[in-house]
Amino acid sequence: QSTWGFLLRCPEEDDVERLVEMAKDCFEAGAKTAGCVVDIETGLQYRSLNMNPVLADIFKVEMTQKGLQFPKERQSRGSTDMGNVSQKVPSIHPWFSITSEPIPAHSIEFRKVAGTKQAFEASSQVSQCLAVTTFTALSDANVMLKVKQAFHSSS
């Protein structure tokens, strides 16, 4: 008996179900060819990010005022647990660099620099920007109304 876990991601949430069915067909065909039985269980499905543009704009202003570079917007690379949250409440999922040179996330290089003073300082600065973004939205009824309107129009 063997067990195998896998994760499927799609740039477009609407394509996930079709991709899962295609993967199941492949696994079942492979099992049939090998003379095996396959038992497929699906788990939690992560959803696409629903970034709130009002919160994102406030965050960009805070980053700029601190002299921090706001990275170019990234093309979504699929679903994430934060996507599930962002489908329920207004959210942002900002990216920032912890080094002066670009390094891929979830890599050995990233692990090596994650504990450095430079990474701590970058994380601290960005955390302050997130805190001010949150405070701005929660303390100004007009801003919160715009956040909610943007959220409901994108849901």
N, C-alpha and C positions, 0 to 999 in steps of 0.2 A: 504494500500500500504506500502511496506517495501523496503528499499534500503540496500544493503550490498556491501561493497568493499572488495576485496581480492587481494593478491599478490602471484604469483607463481614463484618459483625459481627452477632451475635445475643446477646440477654441470656441465652438458654439454649443451652448447647452442643449439646444434642440437636437443635436446629432448624437448625444450620448446613448440614448436608448437603441438607436440603430447600430452603433458601434458595439454595444454589449451583445446584441443579438448576433452580429457577425463573429465576434470572438467566441461566443458559445458554439456557433456552428463549426468553427475551426477546431475547438477543443473536442467536440463530439466526433468530428471526422477523424481527428488524430487518434482518439481512443478506439474508434471502430477499426481503423487500420492496424493498430497495435494489438487488437483483441482484448482491450481493456474496457472497463466501465468508468464513466466520468460522472461525478456528482458535483454540480455547480451551485454554489451559494453566493448570492449577491448581498452586499452590505450597504452601508450608508452611502448615499450619493452626494458628493459635494457639488455645489452650484456655482455658477459664474458670478464674478464680482459685479456689484451694482454700485459703482463709485458715485457718491453724491457730489455734483459739481460745485455747489455752494460751499460745502465744507472744504473741498479741494482748493477752491480759490482763496479762502481764508488762510489755509495752511500755506499756500504758495506765497502769500503776502508775508506771513510770519517768517518763513524761510528766507525770503529776500531781505527783510528788515534785519535779520541776524547775519546777513552776508553769506548765507549758505546757498549753494547751487542746487536748484531743484532739477532733478534728472528729467530727461525727455520722457514723455509718457510712453509706457511700454505697451506693446500689443499683448493682450491677454494670452497666456499660454495654457489656458484651461481652467478648470475648477479648483476650488480651495475651500478649506473649512471656513475661512473668512467670507467666502461667497455666500455660504448659508446664513451667516450673521447679517450680511449686507442686504439680503432679500427681506429681512424682518425689520431692520432699523437703519436709519441713515448712517452711512459709513464711508470711510476712506481707507485705502491700503497703500500708503505712500512707500516708495522705494527711496533709499538713500545709501550713500557709499560710506564705508568705514575706513577706506584708504584713499590715497590720492590717485592710485592706479586702479583701473577696473579689474575686478576679480569675480569669477562666477560664484553665486551663492551655492550653498550645500557642497562645497569643494574642500579639498585638503588645504588649499591656499587660504580660503575663507576661515577655516578652523584655526589656522596658524595666527591670523591677525585679529581674530575676534576678541581675544583677551588683552589686546594692547591698549595703552593709554589713548592712542589716536582713535581707536574704535569706541572706547568708553566716552571720550569727548564728543564724538560725532553722535552717538546714541543719546547722550545727555542733551545736546543742543536740539536734536529732532524731537525728543520727548517734551522739551519745553515748548516747542512750536505746536505739538499736538495738544498740550495742556491749554495753551492760549486759544487754540482753535475751539476746543470744547467749551472753555469759559465764554468765549465770544458768542457761540451759538446758544448756550444756556442762559446767558444774562441779558440778551437782547431779543425781545419778543418779535421784532420785525425780521431779524436774521433767522430766528427759529421758524417763523412762518415760511420764509423762502426755502429753508432746508426741507421742511415737510412737503411743500408744494413740489419741489424737485424730486423728492423721494416718491411721492404718489404718482407723479407723471411718468416715472421710469419703471414703476412696478407693474 
